[in-house]
Every structure is written in structure tokens, then in C-alpha cells.
Amino acid sequence: MRYVLMPLQASIDRLSDIIHGINYLTKEHGRRIEYLEDRFGEHIGEAKVRNQKIKALEHEVFDKERK
């Protein structure tokens, strides 16, 4: 009976380790996704500011040309 239980226990231990590893990777991927979302939000904000500056310069240049 012991010869049957030992390989079974080893398989259970390996599965437990695999599940633990998957759980760790899932948490790590979640952190990475949050970081990327934050960076993406920063880029969107920077792009909006840049577009506003471009529009302001366009108005300045084209308004001077019309006068």
C-alpha cells in the first residue's frame, strides 16, 4: 500500500507546486498590467497636452498670416 501512496503523494506535491507557481505568475501579470495601464494613461495625458500646444501654435501662426 505504501508503494502506491508515495508516488501519489509526490504527484500531489508537484501539482501543488505548479498551482502555487501559476498563482504567483497571475499576481505578477496583474501587477504588470496595472503598471502598463498607468503608463498608458500617462502617455494619453502627455499626448493631449502636446495636441493642445500644437493647436495653440497653429492658431498663433495662422492668425498672424491672416493679418
DRENLUMBA-566824 format. One record per atom (N, C-alpha, C): x, y, z; atom name; residue in three letters; residue number from 0. Coordinates in Angstrom, 1 decimal. Example, Ala and Ser with C-alpha at 12.3 -4.5 7.8 and 13.67 -1.06 7.14 Angstrom:
# residues 2
(site (13.2 -5.7 7.8) N ala 0)
(site (12.3 -4.5 7.8) CA ala 0)
(site (13.2 -3.3 7.8) C ala 0)
(site (12.8 -2.2 7.1) N ser 1)
(site (13.7 -1.1 7.1) CA ser 1)
(site (12.9 0.0 7.9) C ser 1)
//
This chain:
# residues 67
(site (0.8 -1.2 0.0) N met 0)
(site (0.0 0.0 0.0) CA met 0)
(site (0.9 1.3 0.0) C met 0)
(site (2.0 1.2 0.7) N arg 1)
(site (2.8 2.4 0.8) CA arg 1)
(site (3.5 2.7 -0.5) C arg 1)
(site (3.7 1.7 -1.3) N tyr 2)
(site (4.3 1.9 -2.7) CA tyr 2)
(site (3.4 2.6 -3.6) C tyr 2)
(site (2.1 2.5 -3.3) N val 3)
(site (1.1 3.2 -4.1) CA val 3)
(site (0.9 4.6 -3.7) C val 3)
(site (1.0 4.8 -2.4) N leu 4)
(site (0.7 6.2 -1.8) CA leu 4)
(site (1.9 7.1 -2.0) C leu 4)
(site (3.1 6.6 -2.0) N met 5)
(site (4.3 7.5 -2.2) CA met 5)
(site (4.3 8.2 -3.5) C met 5)
(site (4.1 7.5 -4.7) N pro 6)
(site (4.1 8.2 -5.9) CA pro 6)
(site (2.9 9.1 -6.0) C pro 6)
(site (1.8 8.7 -5.4) N leu 7)
(site (0.6 9.6 -5.4) CA leu 7)
(site (0.9 10.9 -4.7) C leu 7)
(site (1.5 10.7 -3.5) N gln 8)
(site (1.9 11.9 -2.7) CA gln 8)
(site (2.8 12.8 -3.5) C gln 8)
(site (3.8 12.2 -4.2) N ala 9)
(site (4.7 13.0 -5.0) CA ala 9)
(site (4.0 13.8 -6.1) C ala 9)
(site (3.1 13.1 -6.7) N ser 10)
(site (2.3 13.8 -7.8) CA ser 10)
(site (1.4 14.9 -7.2) C ser 10)
(site (0.9 14.7 -6.1) N ile 11)
(site (0.1 15.8 -5.4) CA ile 11)
(site (1.0 17.0 -5.0) C ile 11)
(site (2.2 16.7 -4.5) N asp 12)
(site (3.1 17.7 -4.2) CA asp 12)
(site (3.5 18.5 -5.5) C asp 12)
(site (3.8 17.8 -6.6) N arg 13)
(site (4.1 18.5 -7.8) CA arg 13)
(site (3.0 19.4 -8.3) C arg 13)
(site (1.8 18.9 -8.2) N leu 14)
(site (0.6 19.7 -8.6) CA leu 14)
(site (0.4 20.9 -7.8) C leu 14)
(site (0.7 20.7 -6.5) N ser 15)
(site (0.6 21.8 -5.6) CA ser 15)
(site (1.6 22.9 -5.9) C ser 15)
(site (2.8 22.5 -6.2) N asp 16)
(site (3.9 23.4 -6.6) CA asp 16)
(site (3.5 24.2 -7.9) C asp 16)
(site (2.9 23.4 -8.9) N ile 17)
(site (2.5 24.0 -10.1) CA ile 17)
(site (1.4 25.1 -9.9) C ile 17)
(site (0.4 24.7 -9.1) N ile 18)
(site (-0.7 25.6 -8.8) CA ile 18)
(site (-0.1 26.9 -8.1) C ile 18)
(site (0.8 26.7 -7.2) N his 19)
(site (1.4 27.8 -6.5) CA his 19)
(site (2.1 28.7 -7.5) C his 19)
(site (2.9 28.1 -8.4) N gly 20)
(site (3.6 28.9 -9.4) CA gly 20)
(site (2.6 29.7 -10.3) C gly 20)
(site (1.5 29.0 -10.7) N ile 21)
(site (0.5 29.7 -11.6) CA ile 21)
(site (-0.1 30.9 -10.8) C ile 21)
(site (-0.4 30.7 -9.5) N asn 22)
(site (-0.9 31.8 -8.7) CA asn 22)
(site (0.1 32.9 -8.7) C asn 22)
(site (1.3 32.7 -8.5) N tyr 23)
(site (2.4 33.7 -8.4) CA tyr 23)
(site (2.4 34.5 -9.7) C tyr 23)
(site (2.5 33.7 -10.8) N leu 24)
(site (2.5 34.3 -12.2) CA leu 24)
(site (1.3 35.2 -12.5) C leu 24)
(site (0.1 34.7 -12.0) N thr 25)
(site (-1.1 35.5 -12.2) CA thr 25)
(site (-1.0 36.8 -11.5) C thr 25)
(site (-0.5 36.8 -10.3) N lys 26)
(site (-0.4 38.1 -9.5) CA lys 26)
(site (0.7 39.0 -10.2) C lys 26)
(site (1.8 38.4 -10.6) N glu 27)
(site (2.8 39.2 -11.3) CA glu 27)
(site (2.3 39.8 -12.6) C glu 27)
(site (1.5 39.0 -13.3) N his 28)
(site (1.0 39.6 -14.6) CA his 28)
(site (0.0 40.7 -14.2) C his 28)
(site (-0.8 40.5 -13.2) N gly 29)
(site (-1.7 41.6 -12.7) CA gly 29)
(site (-1.0 42.9 -12.4) C gly 29)
(site (0.1 42.8 -11.7) N arg 30)
(site (0.9 43.9 -11.4) CA arg 30)
(site (1.5 44.6 -12.7) C arg 30)
(site (1.9 43.8 -13.6) N arg 31)
(site (2.5 44.3 -14.8) CA arg 31)
(site (1.4 45.0 -15.6) C arg 31)
(site (0.2 44.5 -15.7) N ile 32)
(site (-0.9 45.1 -16.4) CA ile 32)
(site (-1.3 46.4 -15.7) C ile 32)
(site (-1.3 46.5 -14.4) N glu 33)
(site (-1.6 47.7 -13.7) CA glu 33)
(site (-0.5 48.8 -14.1) C glu 33)
(site (0.7 48.4 -14.1) N tyr 34)
(site (1.8 49.3 -14.4) CA tyr 34)
(site (1.6 49.8 -15.9) C tyr 34)
(site (1.3 48.9 -16.8) N leu 35)
(site (1.2 49.3 -18.2) CA leu 35)
(site (0.0 50.2 -18.4) C leu 35)
(site (-1.1 49.9 -17.6) N glu 36)
(site (-2.3 50.8 -17.7) CA glu 36)
(site (-1.9 52.2 -17.2) C glu 36)
(site (-1.1 52.3 -16.1) N asp 37)
(site (-0.7 53.6 -15.6) CA asp 37)
(site (0.1 54.3 -16.6) C asp 37)
(site (1.1 53.6 -17.2) N arg 38)
(site (1.9 54.3 -18.2) CA arg 38)
(site (1.1 54.7 -19.4) C arg 38)
(site (0.2 53.9 -19.9) N phe 39)
(site (-0.7 54.2 -21.0) CA phe 39)
(site (-1.4 55.5 -20.7) C phe 39)
(site (-2.0 55.6 -19.5) N gly 40)
(site (-2.7 56.8 -19.0) CA gly 40)
(site (-1.8 58.0 -19.1) C gly 40)
(site (-0.6 57.9 -18.6) N glu 41)
(site (0.4 59.0 -18.7) CA glu 41)
(site (0.6 59.4 -20.1) C glu 41)
(site (0.8 58.5 -21.0) N his 42)
(site (1.0 58.8 -22.4) CA his 42)
(site (-0.2 59.5 -23.0) C his 42)
(site (-1.3 59.1 -22.7) N ile 43)
(site (-2.6 59.7 -23.2) CA ile 43)
(site (-2.6 61.2 -22.7) C ile 43)
(site (-2.3 61.4 -21.4) N gly 44)
(site (-2.2 62.7 -20.9) CA gly 44)
(site (-1.2 63.6 -21.6) C gly 44)
(site (0.0 63.0 -21.8) N glu 45)
(site (1.0 63.8 -22.5) CA glu 45)
(site (0.6 64.1 -23.9) C glu 45)
(site (0.0 63.2 -24.6) N ala 46)
(site (-0.5 63.4 -26.0) CA ala 46)
(site (-1.5 64.5 -26.0) C ala 46)
(site (-2.4 64.6 -25.0) N lys 47)
(site (-3.4 65.6 -25.0) CA lys 47)
(site (-2.7 67.0 -24.8) C lys 47)
(site (-1.8 67.1 -23.9) N val 48)
(site (-1.1 68.3 -23.7) CA val 48)
(site (-0.3 68.7 -25.0) C val 48)
(site (0.3 67.8 -25.6) N arg 49)
(site (1.1 68.1 -26.8) CA arg 49)
(site (0.1 68.6 -27.9) C arg 49)
(site (-1.0 67.9 -28.1) N asn 50)
(site (-2.0 68.3 -29.1) CA asn 50)
(site (-2.5 69.7 -28.8) C asn 50)
(site (-2.7 70.1 -27.5) N gln 51)
(site (-3.2 71.4 -27.2) CA gln 51)
(site (-2.1 72.5 -27.6) C gln 51)
(site (-0.9 72.1 -27.3) N lys 52)
(site (0.2 73.1 -27.7) CA lys 52)
(site (0.3 73.2 -29.2) C lys 52)
(site (0.1 72.1 -29.9) N ile 53)
(site (0.2 72.2 -31.4) CA ile 53)
(site (-1.0 73.1 -31.9) C ile 53)
(site (-2.2 72.9 -31.3) N lys 54)
(site (-3.3 73.7 -31.8) CA lys 54)
(site (-3.1 75.2 -31.4) C lys 54)
(site (-2.5 75.4 -30.3) N ala 55)
(site (-2.3 76.8 -29.9) CA ala 55)
(site (-1.3 77.5 -30.9) C ala 55)
(site (-0.2 76.7 -31.2) N leu 56)
(site (0.8 77.2 -32.2) CA leu 56)
(site (0.2 77.4 -33.6) C leu 56)
(site (-0.7 76.5 -34.0) N glu 57)
(site (-1.3 76.6 -35.3) CA glu 57)
(site (-2.2 77.9 -35.3) C glu 57)
(site (-3.0 78.1 -34.2) N his 58)
(site (-3.8 79.4 -34.2) CA his 58)
(site (-2.9 80.6 -34.2) C his 58)
(site (-1.8 80.5 -33.5) N glu 59)
(site (-0.9 81.7 -33.4) CA glu 59)
(site (-0.3 82.0 -34.8) C glu 59)
(site (0.2 80.9 -35.5) N val 60)
(site (0.8 81.1 -36.8) CA val 60)
(site (-0.2 81.5 -37.8) C val 60)
(site (-1.3 80.8 -37.9) N phe 61)
(site (-2.3 81.1 -38.9) CA phe 61)
(site (-3.0 82.5 -38.7) C phe 61)
(site (-3.2 82.8 -37.4) N asp 62)
(site (-3.8 84.1 -37.1) CA asp 62)
(site (-2.9 85.3 -37.6) C asp 62)
(site (-1.6 85.1 -37.4) N lys 63)
(site (-0.6 86.1 -37.8) CA lys 63)
(site (-0.6 86.2 -39.4) C lys 63)
(site (-0.7 85.1 -40.1) N glu 64)
(site (-0.7 85.1 -41.5) CA glu 64)
(site (-1.9 85.8 -42.1) C glu 64)
(site (-3.0 85.7 -41.5) N arg 65)
(site (-4.3 86.3 -42.0) CA arg 65)
(site (-4.3 87.8 -41.8) C arg 65)
(site (-3.5 88.3 -40.9) N lys 66)
(site (-3.5 89.8 -40.6) CA lys 66)
(site (-2.6 90.5 -41.5) C lys 66)
//
